[in-house]
Amino acid sequence: MSGEPTSERSGEPRDEATLAASEKGSATMSTGYPPEVRERLETDAKEIIGRYPRPRSALLPLLHLVQSVDGYISDEGQEFCAEMLGLSKAEVVGVATFYTMYKRKPAGEYNVGVCINTLCAVMGGDQIWEELSEHVGVGHDETTTDGKITLERLECNAACDFAPVMMVNWEFFDNQTPESAKQLVDDLRAGKEVAPTRGPRRLCTFKEASRVLAGLPDGQAGDGPSAAGPSLEGLKIAKANGWEAPKAEGSTE
């Protein structure tokens, strides 16, 4: 063994310049960001990368980071991620195009997702989608002309006990109707203050939500109840009847 540095992907040798780009960010590659934006991105990216034993493991949060600046995964953002992590742009694009939370074109200030999976659908989710889409004049993954709303059909919001459910920038709006959904979107477009059903008191923008998903907290994580109403009924019944989960075999607890 020569001790020569190798890539994490295939074990082929990597030169010192590539390693330096991975660890520090290279000044030889221009991503097109203004200097002050680039400086801020690098500072945040290095903090995020430092949380992982291997730099490439930070790709998902770094994609959210550039999305928090651009509102989508831009070419500049892809190049920035590749540069900071010592990856090829093709590797970054392959990941960015796999996950629906990464947008391929500029998203609206509020990403409004309507659940149309089985339970929400039969409880009215399909009707909400049809009426809301007609109301705002856009379809799936399309954005209103004022740049305020991107509409999205979601397969599941993991909140079936509050069906039908919508999410705005990944915050819950429970027990919706076509009328309440349209009013919600109208309020967002008018700039009115809107609070989620559960969670923080303030609804953040899509870019702000992307920054949180990058692992940079906004201080709202502890706001509001995370579970309420139907979600707690099973727990109440179990406590009233003294039910406990079966202990694992050999457990002394």
NUSE-313679 format. One record per residue (C-alpha): x, y, z; residue number from 0. Coordinates in steps of 0.001 Angstrom, whole numbers. Each point is the difference from the previous one (the first is absolute). Example, Ala and Ser with C-alpha at 12.3 -4.5 7.8 and 13.67 -1.06 7.14 Angstrom:
REM residues 2
+---------+---------+---------+------+
|      c1 |      c2 |      c3 | doza |
+---------+---------+---------+------+
|   12300 |   -4500 |    7800 |    0 |
|    1370 |    3440 |    -660 |    1 |
+---------+---------+---------+------+
END
This chain:
REM residues 253
+---------+---------+---------+------+
|      c1 |      c2 |      c3 | doza |
+---------+---------+---------+------+
|       0 |       0 |       0 |    0 |
|    1397 |    3384 |   -1035 |    1 |
|   -2056 |    2048 |    2452 |    2 |
|   -1215 |    2180 |   -2870 |    3 |
|   -3377 |    1714 |     740 |    4 |
|   -2967 |   -1638 |   -1691 |    5 |
|   -3578 |    1048 |    -763 |    6 |
|   -2867 |   -1277 |    2133 |    7 |
|   -1985 |   -1002 |   -3086 |    8 |
|    2274 |   -2493 |   -1715 |    9 |
|    3364 |     -47 |    1740 |   10 |
|    1874 |    1676 |   -2892 |   11 |
|    2863 |    2364 |     887 |   12 |
|    -885 |    3606 |     663 |   13 |
|    2484 |    2818 |    -409 |   14 |
|     753 |    2506 |    2733 |   15 |
|   -1884 |    2787 |   -1794 |   16 |
|   -3224 |   -2015 |     115 |   17 |
|     495 |    -722 |    3680 |   18 |
|     590 |    3672 |     704 |   19 |
|   -3219 |     903 |   -1799 |   20 |
|   -1896 |   -2505 |    2114 |   21 |
|    1410 |    1225 |    3296 |   22 |
|     216 |    3753 |    -506 |   23 |
|   -1888 |     956 |   -3136 |   24 |
|    1985 |     983 |   -3065 |   25 |
|     465 |    3583 |   -1114 |   26 |
|     822 |   -1175 |   -3519 |   27 |
|   -3574 |    -889 |    -879 |   28 |
|   -2571 |    2787 |    -353 |   29 |
|   -3612 |    -854 |     794 |   30 |
|   -1458 |    3325 |   -1094 |   31 |
|   -1139 |    1131 |    3468 |   32 |
|     730 |    3583 |    1052 |   33 |
|    2987 |     130 |    2407 |   34 |
|   -2086 |     746 |    3091 |   35 |
|   -2419 |   -2852 |    -774 |   36 |
|    2859 |   -2357 |    -754 |   37 |
|    1697 |     878 |    3299 |   38 |
|   -3192 |    -648 |    1969 |   39 |
|    -628 |   -3290 |   -1816 |   40 |
|    3540 |   -1204 |     641 |   41 |
|    -253 |     812 |    3714 |   42 |
|   -3270 |   -1915 |     362 |   43 |
|    1182 |   -2860 |   -2212 |   44 |
|    3176 |    -543 |    2009 |   45 |
|   -2029 |    -131 |    3213 |   46 |
|   -2297 |   -2622 |   -1534 |   47 |
|    2808 |   -2061 |   -1543 |   48 |
|    1808 |     -73 |    3343 |   49 |
|   -2838 |   -2054 |    1485 |   50 |
|     753 |   -3001 |   -2221 |   51 |
|    2926 |   -2454 |       2 |   52 |
|      87 |     134 |   -3818 |   53 |
|    -654 |    3255 |   -1872 |   54 |
|   -2198 |   -1575 |   -2695 |   55 |
|   -2495 |   -1021 |    2709 |   56 |
|    -919 |    3691 |     286 |   57 |
|   -1398 |     193 |   -3544 |   58 |
|   -3701 |    -104 |     968 |   59 |
|     184 |    2863 |    2523 |   60 |
|    2242 |    1997 |   -2352 |   61 |
|   -2635 |    -290 |   -2723 |   62 |
|   -2534 |    1428 |    2443 |   63 |
|    2496 |    2753 |     812 |   64 |
|     369 |    1186 |   -3597 |   65 |
|   -3767 |    -328 |    -436 |   66 |
|    -412 |    2377 |    2936 |   67 |
|    1898 |    2602 |   -2034 |   68 |
|   -1262 |    -636 |   -3532 |   69 |
|   -3495 |   -1366 |     681 |   70 |
|     871 |   -3086 |   -2032 |   71 |
|    3041 |   -2112 |    -921 |   72 |
|    1726 |    2259 |   -2497 |   73 |
|    3044 |    -793 |   -2142 |   74 |
|    2025 |    2259 |    2287 |   75 |
|   -1274 |   -1907 |    3014 |   76 |
|     910 |   -3354 |   -1512 |   77 |
|    3494 |    1232 |    -833 |   78 |
|     419 |    1395 |    3499 |   79 |
|    -963 |   -3332 |    1597 |   80 |
|    2325 |   -1902 |   -2336 |   81 |
|    2880 |    2331 |     790 |   82 |
|    -472 |     -59 |    3769 |   83 |
|    -282 |   -3796 |     138 |   84 |
|    2541 |   -1010 |   -2640 |   85 |
|   -2693 |   -1584 |   -2184 |   86 |
|    -769 |     254 |   -3687 |   87 |
|   -2960 |    2108 |   -1047 |   88 |
|   -1574 |   -3152 |   -1466 |   89 |
|      32 |   -1638 |    3435 |   90 |
|   -1732 |    3024 |    1506 |   91 |
|   -2604 |     170 |   -2766 |   92 |
|    -749 |   -3712 |     403 |   93 |
|    -963 |     570 |    3640 |   94 |
|   -1762 |    3348 |    -482 |   95 |
|   -2307 |   -1417 |   -2685 |   96 |
|    -931 |   -3074 |    2066 |   97 |
|   -1792 |    1760 |    2878 |   98 |
|   -3158 |    2052 |    -540 |   99 |
|     850 |    2437 |    2814 |  100 |
|    2755 |    1394 |   -2206 |  101 |
|   -1581 |    2279 |   -2591 |  102 |
|    1316 |     120 |   -3569 |  103 |
|   -1448 |    3432 |    -726 |  104 |
|    -657 |    3063 |    2184 |  105 |
|   -2644 |    -784 |    2624 |  106 |
|   -2545 |    2357 |    1479 |  107 |
|     290 |    1629 |    3385 |  108 |
|   -2407 |   -2626 |    1327 |  109 |
|      58 |   -3629 |   -1105 |  110 |
|   -3581 |   -1211 |     503 |  111 |
|    -350 |   -3766 |      22 |  112 |
|   -3374 |   -1749 |    -146 |  113 |
|     -56 |   -3617 |    1139 |  114 |
|   -1837 |   -2209 |   -2505 |  115 |
|     957 |   -3375 |    1515 |  116 |
|   -2711 |   -2502 |     896 |  117 |
|   -1422 |    1273 |    3290 |  118 |
|     316 |    3709 |    -789 |  119 |
|   -1442 |    -651 |   -3457 |  120 |
|   -3143 |   -1717 |    1258 |  121 |
|    -408 |    2667 |    2688 |  122 |
|      24 |    2748 |   -2611 |  123 |
|    3611 |     445 |   -1073 |  124 |
|    -738 |    -586 |   -3686 |  125 |
|   -2722 |    2638 |      34 |  126 |
|    2283 |    2434 |    1835 |  127 |
|    2658 |    -510 |   -2648 |  128 |
|   -2361 |     510 |   -2925 |  129 |
|   -1628 |    3129 |    1415 |  130 |
|    3247 |    1513 |    1260 |  131 |
|    1796 |    -601 |   -3299 |  132 |
|   -2837 |    1661 |   -1881 |  133 |
|    -135 |    2845 |    2533 |  134 |
|    3677 |     985 |    -357 |  135 |
|     290 |    -967 |   -3674 |  136 |
|    3016 |   -2315 |     259 |  137 |
|     545 |   -3757 |      76 |  138 |
|    2480 |   -2333 |    1665 |  139 |
|    3449 |    1502 |     575 |  140 |
|   -1043 |    3256 |   -1631 |  141 |
|     306 |    3496 |    1458 |  142 |
|   -2432 |    2907 |    -104 |  143 |
|    1021 |    3023 |   -2054 |  144 |
|     488 |    2110 |    3137 |  145 |
|    2628 |   -2467 |    1233 |  146 |
|   -1871 |    -612 |    3242 |  147 |
|   -1360 |   -3565 |    -326 |  148 |
|    1414 |   -3241 |   -1368 |  149 |
|   -2647 |   -2718 |      -4 |  150 |
|     920 |   -3631 |     513 |  151 |
|   -1836 |   -3315 |     201 |  152 |
|    1404 |   -1950 |    2951 |  153 |
|    -361 |   -3740 |     467 |  154 |
|      38 |      68 |    3794 |  155 |
|     484 |    2574 |    2751 |  156 |
|     173 |   -2673 |    2754 |  157 |
|   -2964 |    1599 |    1776 |  158 |
|   -2898 |   -2289 |    -917 |  159 |
|   -1724 |     670 |    3322 |  160 |
|    -569 |    3592 |   -1125 |  161 |
|   -1108 |    -764 |   -3563 |  162 |
|    -339 |    1732 |   -2333 |  163 |
|    3310 |    1742 |     584 |  164 |
|    2015 |    2638 |   -1809 |  165 |
|    3538 |    1188 |     650 |  166 |
|    1465 |    3425 |    -627 |  167 |
|    3805 |       4 |       8 |  168 |
|    -236 |   -3307 |    1922 |  169 |
|   -2223 |    1336 |    2790 |  170 |
|   -3365 |   -1669 |     662 |  171 |
|   -3426 |    1398 |    -825 |  172 |
|   -2462 |   -2621 |    1242 |  173 |
|   -3638 |    -899 |    -704 |  174 |
|    -219 |    2069 |   -3153 |  175 |
|   -2967 |     620 |   -2295 |  176 |
|     -21 |    1500 |   -3498 |  177 |
|   -1165 |    3299 |    1507 |  178 |
|    2645 |     125 |    2743 |  179 |
|    2714 |    -998 |   -2476 |  180 |
|    -905 |    2802 |   -2387 |  181 |
|    -193 |    2508 |    2850 |  182 |
|    3414 |   -1111 |    1235 |  183 |
|    1588 |     554 |   -3395 |  184 |
|   -1780 |    3359 |    -422 |  185 |
|    1357 |    1123 |    3388 |  186 |
|    3528 |   -1059 |    -931 |  187 |
|    -161 |    1881 |   -3284 |  188 |
|   -1349 |    3077 |    1764 |  189 |
|    2894 |      -9 |    2468 |  190 |
|   -2155 |    -726 |    3033 |  191 |
|    1519 |   -1700 |    3034 |  192 |
|    -844 |   -3700 |     -24 |  193 |
|     772 |   -2519 |    2749 |  194 |
|     176 |   -3796 |    -446 |  195 |
|   -2508 |   -2214 |    1800 |  196 |
|    2840 |   -1600 |    1950 |  197 |
|    3573 |    1100 |     494 |  198 |
|    1522 |    3491 |     -83 |  199 |
|   -1985 |    3185 |     396 |  200 |
|    1498 |    1471 |   -3160 |  201 |
|     -21 |   -1503 |   -3483 |  202 |
|    3407 |     300 |   -1618 |  203 |
|     656 |     486 |   -3718 |  204 |
|    1155 |   -2778 |   -2311 |  205 |
|    3571 |    1299 |      89 |  206 |
|     -60 |     209 |    3792 |  207 |
|   -1342 |   -3547 |     208 |  208 |
|    2802 |   -1200 |   -2279 |  209 |
|    2551 |    1555 |    2331 |  210 |
|   -1512 |   -1852 |    2955 |  211 |
|     117 |   -3258 |   -1988 |  212 |
|    3677 |     712 |    -631 |  213 |
|     457 |    -365 |    3763 |  214 |
|     137 |    3684 |     940 |  215 |
|   -2770 |     526 |    2615 |  216 |
|   -2317 |    2991 |      24 |  217 |
|    -842 |    -268 |    3707 |  218 |
|   -3571 |   -1192 |    -569 |  219 |
|     476 |   -3748 |     499 |  220 |
|   -1580 |      17 |    3463 |  221 |
|   -2981 |    2172 |    -876 |  222 |
|   -3525 |   -1380 |     196 |  223 |
|   -1224 |   -3579 |     439 |  224 |
|    1486 |   -2661 |   -2247 |  225 |
|   -2817 |   -2417 |     793 |  226 |
|   -3594 |     722 |     930 |  227 |
|   -3565 |   -1252 |    -168 |  228 |
|    -403 |   -3319 |   -1862 |  229 |
|    3741 |    -714 |     125 |  230 |
|    -194 |    -397 |    3781 |  231 |
|   -3228 |   -2015 |     295 |  232 |
|    1747 |   -3371 |     -91 |  233 |
|    2417 |    1091 |    2709 |  234 |
|   -2884 |    1184 |    2201 |  235 |
|   -1813 |   -3333 |    -361 |  236 |
|    3189 |   -1941 |     763 |  237 |
|     647 |    2019 |    3162 |  238 |
|   -3620 |    -330 |    1156 |  239 |
|     196 |   -3791 |    -336 |  240 |
|    3525 |    -392 |    1323 |  241 |
|    1252 |   -1426 |   -3297 |  242 |
|    3727 |    -173 |    -657 |  243 |
|    2072 |   -1081 |   -2960 |  244 |
|    1304 |   -3573 |     375 |  245 |
|    3555 |    -168 |    1313 |  246 |
|    2687 |   -1414 |   -2238 |  247 |
|    1009 |   -3581 |     770 |  248 |
|    2784 |     -45 |    2577 |  249 |
|    -583 |    3615 |     997 |  250 |
|     306 |     827 |    3716 |  251 |
|   -1651 |    3399 |    -305 |  252 |
+---------+---------+---------+------+
END
